[in-house]
Amino acid sequence: MADFMKGTVSIVIPVYNAERFLDACLKSVEEQTYPHYEAIIVNDGSTDGSREIAESFCRRDPRFKLFDKENGGLSSARNLGIDNSRGEWLFFLDSDDELYPESIKRLMEIQSTAGTDIAIARWAFATEKPLRGANGKTEVLTYEKAVETALYQHIILNSVEGGVYRRNLFCDLRFVEGLYYEDLQIFYRLFEKAGQIAYSPEYICFYRDHGSSFTNTFSKKRLDAITVTDEIVEYMAENHPSLLPAALDRQFSAHYNMLTLLWIHPDAPSVLSEDVYRRYEQKCLNLIKRRRLKELADPKVRLKNKLGAALAFLPDSLLKKAVRLLSGNK
C-alpha cells in the first residue's frame, strides 16, 4: 500500500459524449466535504464537448485528472481509471449522475465504523435530483447475506455506484470489457474477497433517469443479462450451493425481463435478426415455464417475480397480452 495515498478516495468517472450532464456531475464531485479525494476522469473517445468541460475542472483543481483513450465502453474506461488511480479507496461515478456534498464523507464514516472493505449506500433513481434521505442504520452483512439479498433483489447491492471499495479488492479483478451488466458480473466476486459489506439505506448517489440512458434503450447488448445470470448460477452451484436458489431467482428475473423487452420494445425486432429474436424468445419462455413452480414455492422470491411465475401458466399468446398490458403496451 506504500505506493498509494492512504485515506484517499479515487473517484473514477468514465465519460463518453456526456456534455449535457457532465458539468453537474463534476460540480457535485468538486463540492465534496471529504477533502481527500482525486477525480479520475476517463474520456472514452468523446466526440462532443465533454473533454473541454473536463479540462476546465482540471485547470482549476489539481485533484481532477483527465485521461484520454479510444472508445472502448464503460468497463474499459473504468479499468483505465483504476490503473491510473492512486487512492486507497475506489468510488465509481457515471458521467450523467451526481453526488450529494457529503456522499464520500458519509461512506468513509460508514466504512470506518463498520471496519469493512466495502461500504454501500442507496442511489436515487429519478429525473430530477431529490433531497438526500435521512441517515439510516448501517448494517454489516456477511458475504452470504449480502449476495442473497442482492440476487433476490430486495436491496440493490450489485451496482458498483454508491459504494467505496478498498482498492486491494481489485488487485486481480477488472471489469469485463465489451460486456454489459458488468456490475452484476463482478459484484459477488468483490463481496467474496471482502467477506463483509457495510450497507446504509441513505441516499448517496443520484442516478439520472433520462431517455438516452442504457436502461431506456434497446440494443443487442441487453442480451448480456442472460449470459451474466447464467454465469452466476454456474458459479454459485460450484462454489456456494446455499446461494443457488437466489442465483436461480436472479436468472429467472433476467429471462423474464428480457422476454418482456422482446415483446414490448418497438426496436427489438429491428435490432435483432429474426433468428436471434426467436431463439432468445424461446429460451426465455422455456426457462420461465421450467422454473415457475419453484419461484412460487420459494418464500424469499419477491412479489413481482411470483406474479410473473403465476402468469407463466397462461398460454403463450395470453401471456404476451398480459405482459404488454402490465407494461402499459397493448
HUCOR-V616058 format. One line per field, one symbol per residue. phi: phi as a letter, one per 40 degrees, with the letter a starting at -180 (. if undefined). psi: psi as a letter, one per 40 degrees, with the letter a starting at -180 (. if undefined). A space follows every 50 residues. Layout:
phi = ???
psi = ???
This chain:
phi = .ccbccgcbcccbcbafbdcbcdccccccdccccccabbccbccgcbbcc ccccdcccccacccbbbbaccahdcccccccccbcbccbbbbbccbbbbc dbdcdcccccccccgbcbbbbcbcbacbccccccdbccbbbcdccccccc ccgcbcbccccgabbcccccdbbacccgbcgccccbccccccccgbbcbb cccbbbcccbcccdcbbbacccccdcdcccccccccccbadcccdccccc cdccccccdccccbcccdccccccccdcccdcdcdccdccbdcccccccc ccddccccccccccddcccccccccccgbb
psi = edeihhehhhhhghhhffddedddddddddehehegiihhhhhffieaed dddddddddeheehhhhiiiheiddddddddddeieidiihhhieeiiii deddddddddddddfiehhiaiihhidihiihiihihhihhidddddddd defdiheeheieiihhdededfiihhiehifddddddddddddddihhhh eihdihhhhideideeihidddeddddddddddddddddgddeddddddd ddddddddddddddhdeddddiidddddddddddddddddedddddehee hidddddddddeeiidddddddddddeei.
